[in-house]
Amino acid sequence: MAYGDLNPPTDSIPGTYLKLDIRNPHDWAAVHEWVVSNWGGLDLLINNAGVAGGGRIDVASMEEWEQIFSVNLFGVVRGVREFVPMMKAQRSGHIVNVASLAGLVHPAGMASYNAVKAAVVALTETLGHELDEWGIKASAVCPSYFRTNLLNSSPPGADRAVGMVIGRMVDRSPFGPADIAEAVLAGVERGDDVILPDAAAQGAVDLKRSDLAAYNAMMRAQARKLEQAAGE
């Protein structure tokens, strides 16, 4: 199991923890070498590490945009590129890229996060087509808000109003990591291309597909509330 800059949880299940800055190709190469030496192959690659982000288009800085793409997209690309040759050689494997509901549903104030997670969804779909003949599957995980330490481990953005709104949504979520992990494993077993691990995510996607006018009205009402909150 590999983490980014975070230390592994002390109450986690037994396992091996390796230092992995997902932006660093040398760290990826070291993990690859460990996998070869200890396992001889890889059945499941989960690209999960990431940072939170967002902000209205005229508030969030370009540095924030570059940071979130460096971690949330290019970190995934590096992981896939590192292990796809191994999976091709063994003609099997499953790649799970953790995206977000933001990759499918695009609320105001979240342009950078929406864009990068949509890119992860598109990348994953492409991999599913490209690697099918090698017996390799690819799944994108698209949860709605759930309780994690992601906000605590991400640098605060320039748009504080968006940060406060997201923080409240995370705190109010009835879902924790164990709930999402269970749904992801079930989706992997089914071979789902896109895994929507909670009812809120499924409901939002269903609304966008079935009633685009209602979806747009809801998103624009949310945008107005965000502007009001920012002005208070």
C-alpha positions as CSV (number, residue, x, y, z in Angstrom):
1,M,0.0,0.0,0.0
2,A,1.4,3.4,-0.9
3,Y,0.7,6.8,0.5
4,G,1.7,10.3,-0.7
5,D,3.1,12.7,1.9
6,L,1.0,11.3,4.7
7,N,2.0,8.9,7.3
8,P,0.1,5.6,7.3
9,P,-2.6,5.3,10.0
10,T,-1.5,3.6,13.1
11,D,-4.8,1.7,13.5
12,S,-4.8,0.3,9.9
13,I,-4.8,-3.3,9.0
14,P,-1.4,-5.1,8.8
15,G,0.4,-4.3,5.6
16,T,3.5,-2.8,4.1
17,Y,3.7,1.0,3.7
18,L,6.1,2.6,1.2
19,K,6.9,6.2,0.8
20,L,5.4,7.4,-2.5
21,D,5.2,11.0,-3.7
22,I,3.0,10.3,-6.7
23,R,4.6,13.3,-8.5
24,N,8.0,11.7,-8.3
25,P,8.9,9.2,-11.0
26,H,11.8,7.9,-8.9
27,D,9.4,7.0,-6.1
28,W,7.2,5.1,-8.6
29,A,10.2,3.2,-9.9
30,A,11.1,2.2,-6.3
31,V,7.6,0.9,-5.7
32,H,7.7,-1.0,-9.0
33,E,10.9,-2.6,-8.0
34,W,9.4,-3.6,-4.6
35,V,6.3,-5.1,-6.3
36,V,8.5,-7.2,-8.6
37,S,10.7,-8.4,-5.8
38,N,8.0,-9.2,-3.4
39,W,4.9,-10.1,-5.4
40,G,6.2,-10.8,-8.9
41,G,3.1,-9.1,-10.4
42,L,0.2,-6.8,-9.7
43,D,-3.5,-7.7,-9.8
44,L,-5.0,-4.4,-8.7
45,L,-3.7,-0.8,-8.9
46,I,-5.7,1.8,-7.0
47,N,-4.7,5.4,-7.7
48,N,-6.3,7.1,-4.7
49,A,-3.9,9.8,-3.5
50,G,-5.0,13.4,-4.2
51,V,-5.6,16.9,-2.9
52,A,-8.7,18.9,-2.5
53,G,-9.2,22.1,-4.5
54,G,-11.6,24.5,-6.1
55,G,-12.5,28.1,-6.2
56,R,-14.4,30.5,-8.5
57,I,-12.6,31.1,-11.8
58,D,-11.6,34.7,-10.9
59,V,-10.5,33.8,-7.4
60,A,-8.5,30.6,-7.5
61,S,-4.9,31.2,-8.5
62,M,-3.1,29.6,-11.4
63,E,-0.7,28.0,-8.9
64,E,-3.7,26.2,-7.4
65,W,-4.7,25.0,-10.9
66,E,-1.2,23.7,-11.5
67,Q,-1.0,22.0,-8.1
68,I,-4.2,20.1,-8.5
69,F,-3.4,18.9,-12.0
70,S,0.1,17.9,-10.9
71,V,-1.3,15.6,-8.2
72,N,-4.8,14.6,-9.2
73,L,-4.2,13.9,-12.9
74,F,-0.5,13.5,-13.6
75,G,-0.1,11.4,-10.4
76,V,-2.6,9.0,-11.8
77,V,-0.9,9.0,-15.2
78,R,2.4,8.2,-13.7
79,G,1.0,5.3,-11.7
80,V,-0.8,3.8,-14.8
81,R,2.3,4.2,-17.0
82,E,4.5,2.5,-14.3
83,F,2.4,-0.6,-14.0
84,V,0.6,-1.1,-17.4
85,P,3.6,-2.8,-18.9
86,M,3.6,-5.3,-16.1
87,M,-0.1,-5.9,-16.5
88,K,0.3,-6.3,-20.2
89,A,3.0,-8.9,-19.7
90,Q,0.8,-10.9,-17.4
91,R,-2.3,-10.2,-19.6
92,S,-4.4,-9.4,-16.6
93,G,-5.0,-6.7,-14.0
94,H,-7.5,-4.1,-12.9
95,I,-6.8,-0.3,-12.6
96,V,-9.0,1.7,-10.3
97,N,-8.7,5.4,-10.5
98,V,-10.5,7.4,-7.8
99,A,-12.1,10.4,-9.4
100,S,-15.2,12.1,-7.9
101,L,-18.8,12.8,-8.6
102,A,-17.3,16.2,-9.7
103,G,-16.0,14.3,-12.7
104,L,-19.6,13.8,-13.9
105,V,-21.5,16.6,-12.2
106,H,-20.0,20.1,-12.2
107,P,-21.1,22.5,-9.5
108,A,-20.1,26.2,-9.5
109,G,-17.0,27.2,-7.6
110,M,-15.2,24.0,-8.4
111,A,-13.8,24.5,-11.9
112,S,-10.3,23.1,-11.3
113,Y,-11.5,20.1,-9.3
114,N,-14.3,19.4,-11.8
115,A,-11.9,19.6,-14.7
116,V,-9.2,17.4,-13.2
117,K,-11.7,14.8,-12.1
118,A,-13.4,14.8,-15.5
119,A,-10.0,14.2,-17.0
120,V,-9.5,11.2,-14.7
121,V,-12.9,9.8,-15.8
122,A,-11.9,10.3,-19.4
123,L,-8.5,8.7,-18.9
124,T,-10.0,5.7,-17.2
125,E,-12.6,5.2,-20.0
126,T,-9.8,5.4,-22.6
127,L,-7.7,2.8,-20.7
128,G,-10.7,0.5,-20.6
129,H,-10.9,0.6,-24.4
130,E,-7.1,0.6,-25.0
131,L,-6.2,-2.3,-22.6
132,D,-9.2,-4.6,-23.1
133,E,-7.4,-6.9,-25.5
134,W,-4.7,-7.4,-22.8
135,G,-7.3,-8.6,-20.3
136,I,-6.9,-5.4,-18.2
137,K,-10.0,-3.6,-16.8
138,A,-10.3,0.0,-15.7
139,S,-12.8,1.6,-13.3
140,A,-13.3,5.2,-12.3
141,V,-14.7,5.7,-8.8
142,C,-17.0,8.7,-8.5
143,P,-18.3,9.3,-4.9
144,S,-20.1,12.3,-3.6
145,Y,-18.9,14.0,-0.4
146,F,-17.8,11.6,2.3
147,R,-15.9,12.0,5.6
148,T,-12.1,11.9,5.1
149,N,-9.1,13.9,6.2
150,L,-8.6,15.2,2.6
151,L,-9.4,18.8,3.5
152,N,-7.0,18.7,6.4
153,S,-4.1,17.4,4.3
154,S,-4.7,19.9,1.4
155,P,-3.4,23.5,1.4
156,P,-6.2,26.1,1.8
157,G,-7.2,27.8,-1.4
158,A,-7.7,31.5,-2.1
159,D,-11.5,31.1,-2.3
160,R,-12.3,30.7,1.4
161,A,-16.1,30.8,0.7
162,V,-15.9,27.6,-1.4
163,G,-13.6,26.0,1.2
164,M,-16.2,26.6,3.9
165,V,-19.1,25.2,1.8
166,I,-17.1,22.1,0.9
167,G,-16.1,21.6,4.6
168,R,-19.7,21.7,5.7
169,M,-20.7,19.2,3.0
170,V,-18.0,16.8,4.1
171,D,-18.9,17.1,7.7
172,R,-22.5,16.5,7.1
173,S,-22.0,13.4,4.9
174,P,-23.4,10.1,6.3
175,F,-20.7,8.2,4.5
176,G,-17.2,7.3,5.7
177,P,-14.2,5.7,4.0
178,A,-15.3,2.1,4.9
179,D,-18.7,2.6,3.2
180,I,-17.0,3.9,0.0
181,A,-14.3,1.1,0.1
182,E,-17.0,-1.6,0.4
183,A,-18.9,-0.2,-2.6
184,V,-15.7,0.1,-4.6
185,L,-14.8,-3.5,-4.0
186,A,-18.3,-4.6,-5.0
187,G,-17.9,-2.5,-8.2
188,V,-14.6,-4.1,-9.0
189,E,-16.0,-7.5,-8.6
190,R,-18.8,-6.6,-11.0
191,G,-16.4,-5.1,-13.4
192,D,-18.1,-1.7,-13.5
193,D,-16.5,0.9,-15.7
194,V,-17.8,3.7,-13.5
195,I,-18.4,3.1,-9.8
196,L,-21.0,5.3,-8.1
197,P,-20.5,4.2,-4.5
198,D,-23.3,6.1,-2.8
199,A,-26.9,7.1,-3.3
200,A,-26.2,10.8,-3.5
201,A,-23.8,10.3,-6.4
202,Q,-26.2,8.1,-8.3
203,G,-29.1,10.5,-7.7
204,A,-27.1,13.5,-9.1
205,V,-26.0,11.6,-12.2
206,D,-29.6,10.3,-12.8
207,L,-31.0,13.9,-12.6
208,K,-28.4,15.2,-15.1
209,R,-29.3,12.4,-17.5
210,S,-33.0,12.5,-17.1
211,D,-33.8,16.2,-16.7
212,L,-31.0,18.5,-17.8
213,A,-33.1,21.7,-17.3
214,A,-33.8,20.8,-13.7
215,Y,-30.1,19.9,-13.2
216,N,-29.0,23.2,-14.7
217,A,-31.5,25.2,-12.5
218,M,-30.2,23.4,-9.4
219,M,-26.5,24.1,-10.3
220,R,-27.2,27.8,-11.0
221,A,-29.2,28.2,-7.8
222,Q,-26.2,26.7,-5.9
223,A,-23.9,29.2,-7.7
224,R,-26.1,32.1,-6.5
225,K,-26.0,30.9,-3.0
226,L,-22.2,30.6,-3.2
227,E,-21.9,34.3,-4.3
228,Q,-24.2,35.3,-1.5
229,A,-22.1,33.4,1.1
230,A,-18.9,35.0,-0.3
231,G,-20.4,38.5,0.1
232,E,-21.5,38.0,3.7
